[in-house]
Amino acid sequence: MSVDSIPCDIYVDISNADCHLPFSRLSDALEVLQVGQTLLAVLNRQALLTDIPTYCQQRKVRLVEHGEVDAMFYFVIRLQDC
């Protein structure tokens, strides 16, 4: 399995992004995501692994899946109807 094989509607690579930039990119992507669609966020920094689930909880989006493939960490996020 590779990250490219994970189905999604929007792909966001937040690898090598500093400070608040990963969350800025995620927020921008969530703005265009439609209810029921999924966003695949890919990163290479283990430091964000606990921050992304917290971010999802705060934004009230569903973290569907997460894991590691080919030294890349990934998160599949789904926008739900409020």
PDB file of N, CA, C and O in Angstrom:
ATOM      1  N   MET A   1       0.844  -1.187   0.000  1.00  0.00           N
ATOM      2  CA  MET A   1       0.000   0.000   0.000  1.00  0.00           C
ATOM      3  C   MET A   1       0.882   1.240   0.000  1.00  0.00           C
ATOM      4  O   MET A   1       1.924   1.275   0.655  1.00  0.00           O
ATOM      5  N   SER A   2       0.460   2.244  -0.731  1.00  0.00           N
ATOM      6  CA  SER A   2       1.156   3.526  -0.727  1.00  0.00           C
ATOM      7  C   SER A   2       0.139   4.626  -0.419  1.00  0.00           C
ATOM      8  O   SER A   2      -1.070   4.411  -0.506  1.00  0.00           O
ATOM      9  N   VAL A   3       0.635   5.775  -0.068  1.00  0.00           N
ATOM     10  CA  VAL A   3      -0.242   6.905   0.229  1.00  0.00           C
ATOM     11  C   VAL A   3      -1.086   7.250  -0.997  1.00  0.00           C
ATOM     12  O   VAL A   3      -2.237   7.664  -0.862  1.00  0.00           O
ATOM     13  N   ASP A   4      -0.523   7.082  -2.179  1.00  0.00           N
ATOM     14  CA  ASP A   4      -1.248   7.394  -3.415  1.00  0.00           C
ATOM     15  C   ASP A   4      -2.460   6.490  -3.634  1.00  0.00           C
ATOM     16  O   ASP A   4      -3.363   6.841  -4.394  1.00  0.00           O
ATOM     17  N   SER A   5      -2.486   5.343  -2.983  1.00  0.00           N
ATOM     18  CA  SER A   5      -3.598   4.413  -3.187  1.00  0.00           C
ATOM     19  C   SER A   5      -4.775   4.659  -2.231  1.00  0.00           C
ATOM     20  O   SER A   5      -5.798   3.982  -2.326  1.00  0.00           O
ATOM     21  N   ILE A   6      -4.637   5.608  -1.329  1.00  0.00           N
ATOM     22  CA  ILE A   6      -5.709   5.913  -0.379  1.00  0.00           C
ATOM     23  C   ILE A   6      -6.710   6.843  -1.063  1.00  0.00           C
ATOM     24  O   ILE A   6      -6.336   7.937  -1.485  1.00  0.00           O
ATOM     25  N   PRO A   7      -7.977   6.429  -1.181  1.00  0.00           N
ATOM     26  CA  PRO A   7      -8.955   7.270  -1.861  1.00  0.00           C
ATOM     27  C   PRO A   7      -9.294   8.519  -1.047  1.00  0.00           C
ATOM     28  O   PRO A   7      -9.438   8.467   0.175  1.00  0.00           O
ATOM     29  N   CYS A   8      -9.418   9.636  -1.757  1.00  0.00           N
ATOM     30  CA  CYS A   8      -9.770  10.899  -1.102  1.00  0.00           C
ATOM     31  C   CYS A   8     -10.302  11.867  -2.152  1.00  0.00           C
ATOM     32  O   CYS A   8     -10.103  11.678  -3.352  1.00  0.00           O
ATOM     33  N   ASP A   9     -10.975  12.896  -1.680  1.00  0.00           N
ATOM     34  CA  ASP A   9     -11.453  13.956  -2.569  1.00  0.00           C
ATOM     35  C   ASP A   9     -10.444  15.098  -2.666  1.00  0.00           C
ATOM     36  O   ASP A   9     -10.307  15.726  -3.716  1.00  0.00           O
ATOM     37  N   ILE A  10      -9.743  15.361  -1.573  1.00  0.00           N
ATOM     38  CA  ILE A  10      -8.731  16.416  -1.546  1.00  0.00           C
ATOM     39  C   ILE A  10      -7.481  15.868  -0.880  1.00  0.00           C
ATOM     40  O   ILE A  10      -7.560  15.198   0.150  1.00  0.00           O
ATOM     41  N   TYR A  11      -6.334  16.152  -1.464  1.00  0.00           N
ATOM     42  CA  TYR A  11      -5.037  15.717  -0.952  1.00  0.00           C
ATOM     43  C   TYR A  11      -4.259  16.946  -0.498  1.00  0.00           C
ATOM     44  O   TYR A  11      -4.140  17.919  -1.242  1.00  0.00           O
ATOM     45  N   VAL A  12      -3.730  16.903   0.724  1.00  0.00           N
ATOM     46  CA  VAL A  12      -2.938  18.011   1.245  1.00  0.00           C
ATOM     47  C   VAL A  12      -1.637  17.455   1.810  1.00  0.00           C
ATOM     48  O   VAL A  12      -1.650  16.624   2.718  1.00  0.00           O
ATOM     49  N   ASP A  13      -0.526  17.914   1.273  1.00  0.00           N
ATOM     50  CA  ASP A  13       0.791  17.509   1.764  1.00  0.00           C
ATOM     51  C   ASP A  13       1.272  18.597   2.719  1.00  0.00           C
ATOM     52  O   ASP A  13       1.571  19.717   2.305  1.00  0.00           O
ATOM     53  N   ILE A  14       1.342  18.251   3.998  1.00  0.00           N
ATOM     54  CA  ILE A  14       1.803  19.239   4.980  1.00  0.00           C
ATOM     55  C   ILE A  14       3.183  18.869   5.517  1.00  0.00           C
ATOM     56  O   ILE A  14       3.575  19.295   6.603  1.00  0.00           O
ATOM     57  N   SER A  15       3.908  18.077   4.744  1.00  0.00           N
ATOM     58  CA  SER A  15       5.284  17.730   5.107  1.00  0.00           C
ATOM     59  C   SER A  15       6.156  18.976   5.051  1.00  0.00           C
ATOM     60  O   SER A  15       5.960  19.856   4.213  1.00  0.00           O
ATOM     61  N   ASN A  16       7.101  19.029   5.943  1.00  0.00           N
ATOM     62  CA  ASN A  16       8.082  20.120   5.989  1.00  0.00           C
ATOM     63  C   ASN A  16       7.483  21.502   6.218  1.00  0.00           C
ATOM     64  O   ASN A  16       8.172  22.505   6.032  1.00  0.00           O
ATOM     65  N   ALA A  17       6.227  21.575   6.614  1.00  0.00           N
ATOM     66  CA  ALA A  17       5.614  22.865   6.911  1.00  0.00           C
ATOM     67  C   ALA A  17       5.936  23.236   8.361  1.00  0.00           C
ATOM     68  O   ALA A  17       5.866  22.392   9.254  1.00  0.00           O
ATOM     69  N   ASP A  18       6.282  24.476   8.581  1.00  0.00           N
ATOM     70  CA  ASP A  18       6.672  24.934   9.909  1.00  0.00           C
ATOM     71  C   ASP A  18       5.510  25.579  10.658  1.00  0.00           C
ATOM     72  O   ASP A  18       4.572  26.106  10.061  1.00  0.00           O
ATOM     73  N   CYS A  19       5.602  25.519  11.959  1.00  0.00           N
ATOM     74  CA  CYS A  19       4.702  26.197  12.902  1.00  0.00           C
ATOM     75  C   CYS A  19       3.231  25.980  12.596  1.00  0.00           C
ATOM     76  O   CYS A  19       2.748  24.848  12.616  1.00  0.00           O
ATOM     77  N   HIS A  20       2.521  27.058  12.312  1.00  0.00           N
ATOM     78  CA  HIS A  20       1.075  26.993  12.112  1.00  0.00           C
ATOM     79  C   HIS A  20       0.693  26.702  10.663  1.00  0.00           C
ATOM     80  O   HIS A  20      -0.488  26.530  10.363  1.00  0.00           O
ATOM     81  N   LEU A  21       1.658  26.645   9.774  1.00  0.00           N
ATOM     82  CA  LEU A  21       1.364  26.426   8.359  1.00  0.00           C
ATOM     83  C   LEU A  21       0.624  25.117   8.089  1.00  0.00           C
ATOM     84  O   LEU A  21      -0.279  25.112   7.252  1.00  0.00           O
ATOM     85  N   PRO A  22       0.957  24.001   8.755  1.00  0.00           N
ATOM     86  CA  PRO A  22       0.180  22.780   8.485  1.00  0.00           C
ATOM     87  C   PRO A  22      -1.307  22.967   8.764  1.00  0.00           C
ATOM     88  O   PRO A  22      -2.149  22.492   8.003  1.00  0.00           O
ATOM     89  N   PHE A  23      -1.625  23.651   9.842  1.00  0.00           N
ATOM     90  CA  PHE A  23      -3.028  23.842  10.198  1.00  0.00           C
ATOM     91  C   PHE A  23      -3.698  24.880   9.319  1.00  0.00           C
ATOM     92  O   PHE A  23      -4.907  24.819   9.099  1.00  0.00           O
ATOM     93  N   SER A  24      -2.940  25.818   8.823  1.00  0.00           N
ATOM     94  CA  SER A  24      -3.466  26.774   7.856  1.00  0.00           C
ATOM     95  C   SER A  24      -3.837  26.054   6.557  1.00  0.00           C
ATOM     96  O   SER A  24      -4.893  26.306   5.976  1.00  0.00           O
ATOM     97  N   ARG A  25      -2.964  25.165   6.117  1.00  0.00           N
ATOM     98  CA  ARG A  25      -3.250  24.388   4.900  1.00  0.00           C
ATOM     99  C   ARG A  25      -4.454  23.476   5.095  1.00  0.00           C
ATOM    100  O   ARG A  25      -5.290  23.350   4.200  1.00  0.00           O
ATOM    101  N   LEU A  26      -4.546  22.842   6.257  1.00  0.00           N
ATOM    102  CA  LEU A  26      -5.704  21.984   6.547  1.00  0.00           C
ATOM    103  C   LEU A  26      -6.986  22.809   6.573  1.00  0.00           C
ATOM    104  O   LEU A  26      -8.000  22.392   6.014  1.00  0.00           O
ATOM    105  N   SER A  27      -6.952  23.956   7.203  1.00  0.00           N
ATOM    106  CA  SER A  27      -8.127  24.827   7.276  1.00  0.00           C
ATOM    107  C   SER A  27      -8.568  25.268   5.889  1.00  0.00           C
ATOM    108  O   SER A  27      -9.763  25.273   5.592  1.00  0.00           O
ATOM    109  N   ASP A  28      -7.620  25.638   5.039  1.00  0.00           N
ATOM    110  CA  ASP A  28      -7.945  26.040   3.669  1.00  0.00           C
ATOM    111  C   ASP A  28      -8.617  24.894   2.911  1.00  0.00           C
ATOM    112  O   ASP A  28      -9.588  25.110   2.186  1.00  0.00           O
ATOM    113  N   ALA A  29      -8.099  23.686   3.080  1.00  0.00           N
ATOM    114  CA  ALA A  29      -8.671  22.525   2.397  1.00  0.00           C
ATOM    115  C   ALA A  29     -10.066  22.206   2.933  1.00  0.00           C
ATOM    116  O   ALA A  29     -10.957  21.849   2.163  1.00  0.00           O
ATOM    117  N   LEU A  30     -10.260  22.331   4.235  1.00  0.00           N
ATOM    118  CA  LEU A  30     -11.580  22.058   4.819  1.00  0.00           C
ATOM    119  C   LEU A  30     -12.634  23.051   4.350  1.00  0.00           C
ATOM    120  O   LEU A  30     -13.820  22.727   4.306  1.00  0.00           O
ATOM    121  N   GLU A  31     -12.207  24.247   4.004  1.00  0.00           N
ATOM    122  CA  GLU A  31     -13.145  25.271   3.515  1.00  0.00           C
ATOM    123  C   GLU A  31     -13.813  24.859   2.202  1.00  0.00           C
ATOM    124  O   GLU A  31     -14.953  25.247   1.947  1.00  0.00           O
ATOM    125  N   VAL A  32     -13.134  24.092   1.380  1.00  0.00           N
ATOM    126  CA  VAL A  32     -13.694  23.686   0.088  1.00  0.00           C
ATOM    127  C   VAL A  32     -14.254  22.263   0.105  1.00  0.00           C
ATOM    128  O   VAL A  32     -14.894  21.832  -0.854  1.00  0.00           O
ATOM    129  N   LEU A  33     -14.014  21.547   1.187  1.00  0.00           N
ATOM    130  CA  LEU A  33     -14.515  20.183   1.314  1.00  0.00           C
ATOM    131  C   LEU A  33     -16.032  20.204   1.502  1.00  0.00           C
ATOM    132  O   LEU A  33     -16.559  20.999   2.280  1.00  0.00           O
ATOM    133  N   GLN A  34     -16.717  19.332   0.790  1.00  0.00           N
ATOM    134  CA  GLN A  34     -18.175  19.213   0.894  1.00  0.00           C
ATOM    135  C   GLN A  34     -18.515  18.139   1.936  1.00  0.00           C
ATOM    136  O   GLN A  34     -17.702  17.255   2.207  1.00  0.00           O
ATOM    137  N   VAL A  35     -19.697  18.218   2.504  1.00  0.00           N
ATOM    138  CA  VAL A  35     -20.146  17.208   3.467  1.00  0.00           C
ATOM    139  C   VAL A  35     -20.064  15.825   2.826  1.00  0.00           C
ATOM    140  O   VAL A  35     -20.529  15.617   1.706  1.00  0.00           O
ATOM    141  N   GLY A  36     -19.467  14.891   3.551  1.00  0.00           N
ATOM    142  CA  GLY A  36     -19.311  13.523   3.066  1.00  0.00           C
ATOM    143  C   GLY A  36     -18.021  13.269   2.311  1.00  0.00           C
ATOM    144  O   GLY A  36     -17.650  12.115   2.097  1.00  0.00           O
ATOM    145  N   GLN A  37     -17.334  14.315   1.906  1.00  0.00           N
ATOM    146  CA  GLN A  37     -16.068  14.143   1.198  1.00  0.00           C
ATOM    147  C   GLN A  37     -14.932  13.918   2.194  1.00  0.00           C
ATOM    148  O   GLN A  37     -15.052  14.231   3.379  1.00  0.00           O
ATOM    149  N   THR A  38     -13.830  13.369   1.688  1.00  0.00           N
ATOM    150  CA  THR A  38     -12.674  13.113   2.538  1.00  0.00           C
ATOM    151  C   THR A  38     -11.454  13.892   2.084  1.00  0.00           C
ATOM    152  O   THR A  38     -11.264  14.185   0.903  1.00  0.00           O
ATOM    153  N   LEU A  39     -10.650  14.208   3.062  1.00  0.00           N
ATOM    154  CA  LEU A  39      -9.397  14.919   2.858  1.00  0.00           C
ATOM    155  C   LEU A  39      -8.290  13.994   3.341  1.00  0.00           C
ATOM    156  O   LEU A  39      -8.386  13.415   4.423  1.00  0.00           O
ATOM    157  N   LEU A  40      -7.258  13.857   2.554  1.00  0.00           N
ATOM    158  CA  LEU A  40      -6.088  13.079   2.938  1.00  0.00           C
ATOM    159  C   LEU A  40      -4.948  14.040   3.229  1.00  0.00           C
ATOM    160  O   LEU A  40      -4.463  14.733   2.335  1.00  0.00           O
ATOM    161  N   ALA A  41      -4.525  14.074   4.486  1.00  0.00           N
ATOM    162  CA  ALA A  41      -3.398  14.914   4.884  1.00  0.00           C
ATOM    163  C   ALA A  41      -2.185  14.006   5.083  1.00  0.00           C
ATOM    164  O   ALA A  41      -2.260  12.999   5.787  1.00  0.00           O
ATOM    165  N   VAL A  42      -1.081  14.370   4.462  1.00  0.00           N
ATOM    166  CA  VAL A  42       0.147  13.573   4.516  1.00  0.00           C
ATOM    167  C   VAL A  42       1.245  14.436   5.125  1.00  0.00           C
ATOM    168  O   VAL A  42       1.393  15.608   4.779  1.00  0.00           O
ATOM    169  N   LEU A  43       2.020  13.836   6.042  1.00  0.00           N
ATOM    170  CA  LEU A  43       3.104  14.571   6.672  1.00  0.00           C
ATOM    171  C   LEU A  43       4.244  13.628   6.992  1.00  0.00           C
ATOM    172  O   LEU A  43       4.083  12.408   6.997  1.00  0.00           O
ATOM    173  N   ASN A  44       5.391  14.211   7.259  1.00  0.00           N
ATOM    174  CA  ASN A  44       6.558  13.389   7.565  1.00  0.00           C
ATOM    175  C   ASN A  44       7.118  13.689   8.943  1.00  0.00           C
ATOM    176  O   ASN A  44       8.195  13.206   9.295  1.00  0.00           O
ATOM    177  N   ARG A  45       6.402  14.480   9.725  1.00  0.00           N
ATOM    178  CA  ARG A  45       6.889  14.833  11.059  1.00  0.00           C
ATOM    179  C   ARG A  45       6.032  14.186  12.127  1.00  0.00           C
ATOM    180  O   ARG A  45       4.824  14.413  12.195  1.00  0.00           O
ATOM    181  N   GLN A  46       6.647  13.404  12.932  1.00  0.00           N
ATOM    182  CA  GLN A  46       5.948  12.696  13.995  1.00  0.00           C
ATOM    183  C   GLN A  46       5.408  13.656  15.052  1.00  0.00           C
ATOM    184  O   GLN A  46       4.485  13.308  15.788  1.00  0.00           O
ATOM    185  N   ALA A  47       5.963  14.839  15.133  1.00  0.00           N
ATOM    186  CA  ALA A  47       5.556  15.817  16.143  1.00  0.00           C
ATOM    187  C   ALA A  47       4.079  16.206  16.026  1.00  0.00           C
ATOM    188  O   ALA A  47       3.466  16.587  17.024  1.00  0.00           O
ATOM    189  N   LEU A  48       3.506  16.118  14.839  1.00  0.00           N
ATOM    190  CA  LEU A  48       2.116  16.527  14.645  1.00  0.00           C
ATOM    191  C   LEU A  48       1.111  15.399  14.872  1.00  0.00           C
ATOM    192  O   LEU A  48      -0.096  15.621  14.770  1.00  0.00           O
ATOM    193  N   LEU A  49       1.584  14.209  15.174  1.00  0.00           N
ATOM    194  CA  LEU A  49       0.688  13.059  15.276  1.00  0.00           C
ATOM    195  C   LEU A  49      -0.384  13.216  16.345  1.00  0.00           C
ATOM    196  O   LEU A  49      -1.496  12.719  16.166  1.00  0.00           O
ATOM    197  N   THR A  50      -0.090  13.875  17.424  1.00  0.00           N
ATOM    198  CA  THR A  50      -1.104  14.089  18.455  1.00  0.00           C
ATOM    199  C   THR A  50      -1.887  15.376  18.216  1.00  0.00           C
ATOM    200  O   THR A  50      -3.007  15.521  18.705  1.00  0.00           O
ATOM    201  N   ASP A  51      -1.304  16.306  17.470  1.00  0.00           N
ATOM    202  CA  ASP A  51      -1.970  17.580  17.218  1.00  0.00           C
ATOM    203  C   ASP A  51      -3.116  17.462  16.219  1.00  0.00           C
ATOM    204  O   ASP A  51      -4.130  18.146  16.358  1.00  0.00           O
ATOM    205  N   ILE A  52      -2.969  16.618  15.231  1.00  0.00           N
ATOM    206  CA  ILE A  52      -3.994  16.514  14.185  1.00  0.00           C
ATOM    207  C   ILE A  52      -5.308  15.949  14.742  1.00  0.00           C
ATOM    208  O   ILE A  52      -6.362  16.502  14.426  1.00  0.00           O
ATOM    209  N   PRO A  53      -5.308  14.887  15.546  1.00  0.00           N
ATOM    210  CA  PRO A  53      -6.581  14.441  16.130  1.00  0.00           C
ATOM    211  C   PRO A  53      -7.254  15.526  16.988  1.00  0.00           C
ATOM    212  O   PRO A  53      -8.476  15.671  16.968  1.00  0.00           O
ATOM    213  N   THR A  54      -6.458  16.271  17.725  1.00  0.00           N
ATOM    214  CA  THR A  54      -7.010  17.375  18.527  1.00  0.00           C
ATOM    215  C   THR A  54      -7.607  18.446  17.619  1.00  0.00           C
ATOM    216  O   THR A  54      -8.685  18.969  17.899  1.00  0.00           O
ATOM    217  N   TYR A  55      -6.918  18.768  16.547  1.00  0.00           N
ATOM    218  CA  TYR A  55      -7.413  19.743  15.571  1.00  0.00           C
ATOM    219  C   TYR A  55      -8.757  19.281  14.996  1.00  0.00           C
ATOM    220  O   TYR A  55      -9.688  20.078  14.874  1.00  0.00           O
ATOM    221  N   CYS A  56      -8.855  18.008  14.647  1.00  0.00           N
ATOM    222  CA  CYS A  56     -10.098  17.464  14.091  1.00  0.00           C
ATOM    223  C   CYS A  56     -11.238  17.585  15.096  1.00  0.00           C
ATOM    224  O   CYS A  56     -12.359  17.942  14.734  1.00  0.00           O
ATOM    225  N   GLN A  57     -10.949  17.292  16.335  1.00  0.00           N
ATOM    226  CA  GLN A  57     -11.963  17.384  17.381  1.00  0.00           C
ATOM    227  C   GLN A  57     -12.432  18.829  17.544  1.00  0.00           C
ATOM    228  O   GLN A  57     -13.628  19.079  17.696  1.00  0.00           O
ATOM    229  N   GLN A  58     -11.509  19.765  17.513  1.00  0.00           N
ATOM    230  CA  GLN A  58     -11.856  21.179  17.656  1.00  0.00           C
ATOM    231  C   GLN A  58     -12.668  21.685  16.474  1.00  0.00           C
ATOM    232  O   GLN A  58     -13.573  22.502  16.643  1.00  0.00           O
ATOM    233  N   ARG A  59     -12.350  21.205  15.285  1.00  0.00           N
ATOM    234  CA  ARG A  59     -13.052  21.634  14.064  1.00  0.00           C
ATOM    235  C   ARG A  59     -14.336  20.841  13.818  1.00  0.00           C
ATOM    236  O   ARG A  59     -15.088  21.135  12.888  1.00  0.00           O
ATOM    237  N   LYS A  60     -14.580  19.833  14.663  1.00  0.00           N
ATOM    238  CA  LYS A  60     -15.771  18.989  14.555  1.00  0.00           C
ATOM    239  C   LYS A  60     -15.835  18.262  13.208  1.00  0.00           C
ATOM    240  O   LYS A  60     -16.884  18.172  12.572  1.00  0.00           O
ATOM    241  N   VAL A  61     -14.677  17.752  12.805  1.00  0.00           N
ATOM    242  CA  VAL A  61     -14.593  16.894  11.625  1.00  0.00           C
ATOM    243  C   VAL A  61     -14.185  15.510  12.101  1.00  0.00           C
ATOM    244  O   VAL A  61     -13.581  15.366  13.164  1.00  0.00           O
ATOM    245  N   ARG A  62     -14.510  14.512  11.329  1.00  0.00           N
ATOM    246  CA  ARG A  62     -14.272  13.128  11.746  1.00  0.00           C
ATOM    247  C   ARG A  62     -12.932  12.617  11.224  1.00  0.00           C
ATOM    248  O   ARG A  62     -12.659  12.670  10.025  1.00  0.00           O
ATOM    249  N   LEU A  63     -12.118  12.133  12.123  1.00  0.00           N
ATOM    250  CA  LEU A  63     -10.874  11.478  11.749  1.00  0.00           C
ATOM    251  C   LEU A  63     -11.218  10.027  11.459  1.00  0.00           C
ATOM    252  O   LEU A  63     -11.476   9.249  12.377  1.00  0.00           O
ATOM    253  N   VAL A  64     -11.222   9.664  10.184  1.00  0.00           N
ATOM    254  CA  VAL A  64     -11.675   8.349   9.739  1.00  0.00           C
ATOM    255  C   VAL A  64     -10.586   7.302   9.904  1.00  0.00           C
ATOM    256  O   VAL A  64     -10.853   6.176  10.321  1.00  0.00           O
ATOM    257  N   GLU A  65      -9.370   7.677   9.576  1.00  0.00           N
ATOM    258  CA  GLU A  65      -8.272   6.709   9.560  1.00  0.00           C
ATOM    259  C   GLU A  65      -6.958   7.459   9.672  1.00  0.00           C
ATOM    260  O   GLU A  65      -6.853   8.613   9.257  1.00  0.00           O
ATOM    261  N   HIS A  66      -5.967   6.804  10.231  1.00  0.00           N
ATOM    262  CA  HIS A  66      -4.619   7.369  10.239  1.00  0.00           C
ATOM    263  C   HIS A  66      -3.628   6.225  10.324  1.00  0.00           C
ATOM    264  O   HIS A  66      -3.954   5.127  10.775  1.00  0.00           O
ATOM    265  N   GLY A  67      -2.425   6.502   9.885  1.00  0.00           N
ATOM    266  CA  GLY A  67      -1.416   5.459   9.901  1.00  0.00           C
ATOM    267  C   GLY A  67      -0.107   5.937   9.318  1.00  0.00           C
ATOM    268  O   GLY A  67       0.120   7.135   9.147  1.00  0.00           O
ATOM    269  N   GLU A  68       0.748   4.981   9.018  1.00  0.00           N
ATOM    270  CA  GLU A  68       2.059   5.278   8.449  1.00  0.00           C
ATOM    271  C   GLU A  68       2.311   4.351   7.266  1.00  0.00           C
ATOM    272  O   GLU A  68       2.115   3.140   7.358  1.00  0.00           O
ATOM    273  N   VAL A  69       2.745   4.935   6.164  1.00  0.00           N
ATOM    274  CA  VAL A  69       3.072   4.190   4.957  1.00  0.00           C
ATOM    275  C   VAL A  69       4.319   4.818   4.351  1.00  0.00           C
ATOM    276  O   VAL A  69       4.375   6.032   4.158  1.00  0.00           O
ATOM    277  N   ASP A  70       5.308   4.003   4.053  1.00  0.00           N
ATOM    278  CA  ASP A  70       6.534   4.479   3.399  1.00  0.00           C
ATOM    279  C   ASP A  70       7.151   5.682   4.109  1.00  0.00           C
ATOM    280  O   ASP A  70       7.533   6.655   3.460  1.00  0.00           O
ATOM    281  N   ALA A  71       7.251   5.622   5.432  1.00  0.00           N
ATOM    282  CA  ALA A  71       7.833   6.693   6.252  1.00  0.00           C
ATOM    283  C   ALA A  71       7.040   7.997   6.187  1.00  0.00           C
ATOM    284  O   ALA A  71       7.553   9.053   6.556  1.00  0.00           O
ATOM    285  N   MET A  72       5.824   7.929   5.733  1.00  0.00           N
ATOM    286  CA  MET A  72       4.924   9.085   5.717  1.00  0.00           C
ATOM    287  C   MET A  72       3.731   8.764   6.609  1.00  0.00           C
ATOM    288  O   MET A  72       3.214   7.647   6.599  1.00  0.00           O
ATOM    289  N   PHE A  73       3.311   9.747   7.368  1.00  0.00           N
ATOM    290  CA  PHE A  73       2.126   9.603   8.202  1.00  0.00           C
ATOM    291  C   PHE A  73       0.947  10.186   7.439  1.00  0.00           C
ATOM    292  O   PHE A  73       1.095  11.173   6.719  1.00  0.00           O
ATOM    293  N   TYR A  74      -0.219   9.578   7.594  1.00  0.00           N
ATOM    294  CA  TYR A  74      -1.385  10.088   6.884  1.00  0.00           C
ATOM    295  C   TYR A  74      -2.597  10.119   7.800  1.00  0.00           C
ATOM    296  O   TYR A  74      -2.698   9.354   8.760  1.00  0.00           O
ATOM    297  N   PHE A  75      -3.516  11.026   7.477  1.00  0.00           N
ATOM    298  CA  PHE A  75      -4.781  11.182   8.178  1.00  0.00           C
ATOM    299  C   PHE A  75      -5.880  11.337   7.132  1.00  0.00           C
ATOM    300  O   PHE A  75      -5.770  12.158   6.222  1.00  0.00           O
ATOM    301  N   VAL A  76      -6.931  10.549   7.266  1.00  0.00           N
ATOM    302  CA  VAL A  76      -8.099  10.695   6.413  1.00  0.00           C
ATOM    303  C   VAL A  76      -9.173  11.369   7.259  1.00  0.00           C
ATOM    304  O   VAL A  76      -9.566  10.854   8.306  1.00  0.00           O
ATOM    305  N   ILE A  77      -9.639  12.514   6.801  1.00  0.00           N
ATOM    306  CA  ILE A  77     -10.579  13.342   7.540  1.00  0.00           C
ATOM    307  C   ILE A  77     -11.846  13.506   6.714  1.00  0.00           C
ATOM    308  O   ILE A  77     -11.776  13.793   5.519  1.00  0.00           O
ATOM    309  N   ARG A  78     -12.998  13.327   7.339  1.00  0.00           N
ATOM    310  CA  ARG A  78     -14.273  13.471   6.633  1.00  0.00           C
ATOM    311  C   ARG A  78     -15.074  14.620   7.244  1.00  0.00           C
ATOM    312  O   ARG A  78     -15.179  14.756   8.463  1.00  0.00           O
ATOM    313  N   LEU A  79     -15.630  15.434   6.360  1.00  0.00           N
ATOM    314  CA  LEU A  79     -16.517  16.514   6.797  1.00  0.00           C
ATOM    315  C   LEU A  79     -17.900  15.932   6.984  1.00  0.00           C
ATOM    316  O   LEU A  79     -18.456  15.321   6.071  1.00  0.00           O
ATOM    317  N   GLN A  80     -18.453  16.121   8.165  1.00  0.00           N
ATOM    318  CA  GLN A  80     -19.767  15.596   8.492  1.00  0.00           C
ATOM    319  C   GLN A  80     -20.793  16.727   8.547  1.00  0.00           C
ATOM    320  O   GLN A  80     -20.462  17.895   8.750  1.00  0.00           O
ATOM    321  N   ASP A  81     -22.027  16.338   8.360  1.00  0.00           N
ATOM    322  CA  ASP A  81     -23.125  17.281   8.510  1.00  0.00           C
ATOM    323  C   ASP A  81     -23.290  17.584   9.989  1.00  0.00           C
ATOM    324  O   ASP A  81     -23.311  16.670  10.813  1.00  0.00           O
ATOM    325  N   CYS A  82     -23.406  18.849  10.326  1.00  0.00           N
ATOM    326  CA  CYS A  82     -23.549  19.247  11.749  1.00  0.00           C
ATOM    327  C   CYS A  82     -24.843  18.771  12.239  1.00  0.00           C
ATOM    328  O   CYS A  82     -25.179  18.988  13.403  1.00  0.00           O
TER     329      CYS A  82
END
